[in-house]
Amino acid sequence: MPIREGIHHVHLISENPDATADWYVRALGAEITAAVERRGARNVSMRLGGASLYVRGIRESDEIAAPEKSRPLGIHHIGFIVDDLDAMLERIEAEGGELAQPVFTGDTGNRVAFVLGPDSAMIELIEPPKE
């Protein structure tokens, strides 16, 4: 198999990567592991659970499209497992995140919420059923 492991990281682009990273720290409990200038843009690296999440600023060579009301093609959302969905939603809303659609229970019994973070990044939060 050509892919050795799971996803190595997710990389976001932001007009203000430090503020965006700070939101992920406050709202989701991320840990900033590095913040450097690289290839003409600010880059902030974070750990969020077992995932690596990177945010970088806009480079002079980037062609950034204006956000639209509908979701674009390509990556739709980033998903994370949480222990307490209600507490996480309170934390996210206190930090300016918004619920994108009502919380629902999936076919496997998971409680699921989609929220919008900085730069309209869609984040799925999944709370597995309690055993």
Residue pairs with C-beta under 8 A, 6 or more apart in sequence:
7 51
8 52
9 51
9 52
9 53
9 54
10 51
10 52
10 53
10 54
10 75
10 78
11 53
11 54
11 55
11 56
12 20
12 53
12 54
12 55
12 56
12 119
12 121
13 55
13 56
13 57
13 58
13 62
13 64
13 119
14 20
14 55
14 56
14 57
14 58
14 118
14 119
15 57
15 58
15 119
16 57
17 41
17 42
17 43
17 44
17 55
17 56
17 57
18 35
18 42
18 44
19 118
20 44
20 55
20 117
20 118
20 119
21 30
21 32
21 35
21 44
21 46
21 55
23 95
23 96
23 97
23 117
23 118
24 30
24 46
24 48
24 53
24 55
24 117
24 118
25 31
25 32
25 46
26 91
26 95
27 91
27 92
27 94
27 95
27 96
27 97
27 117
28 48
28 80
28 88
28 91
28 92
28 123
29 48
30 46
30 47
30 48
30 53
31 46
31 47
31 48
32 44
32 45
32 46
33 45
33 46
33 47
34 43
34 44
34 45
35 42
35 43
35 44
35 45
36 42
36 43
37 43
38 56
39 59
40 59
40 60
40 61
41 56
41 57
41 58
41 59
42 56
42 57
43 54
43 55
43 56
43 57
44 54
44 55
44 56
45 52
45 53
45 54
46 52
46 53
46 54
46 55
47 53
48 80
49 80
49 81
51 78
51 80
53 78
58 64
65 72
67 119
67 120
71 122
76 122
77 114
77 121
77 122
77 123
77 124
78 121
78 122
78 123
78 124
79 123
79 124
79 125
79 126
80 123
80 124
80 125
80 126
81 126
81 127
81 128
82 88
82 125
82 126
82 127
83 127
84 127
85 103
85 111
85 113
85 125
85 126
85 127
88 113
88 125
89 99
89 103
89 113
89 115
89 125
92 115
92 117
93 99
97 115
97 116
97 117
97 123
98 115
98 116
99 113
99 114
99 115
100 114
100 115
100 116
100 122
101 113
101 114
103 111
103 112
103 113
104 111
104 112
105 111
105 112
106 112
108 129
109 128
109 129
110 126
110 127
110 128
110 129
111 126
111 127
111 129
112 124
112 125
112 126
112 127
113 124
113 125
114 122
114 123
114 124
114 125
115 122
115 123
115 125
116 122
116 123
117 123
